[in-house]
């Protein structure tokens, strides 16, 4: 059983997922910034993908936060 499945409250699960998601975004941005070989188009594509991921996660979070 995973750490998130052991949590009883749905809000606690969502908070844990939000923290993990933020860590993943920071890690991916750090990886991109650390490698200077990327051109502007690659950085723009990664930024758009990260923004879309963050937007969808926030919509999901607000939906379940109101529900539970």
Beta strands, then each sheet from edge to edge (+ up, - down):
end
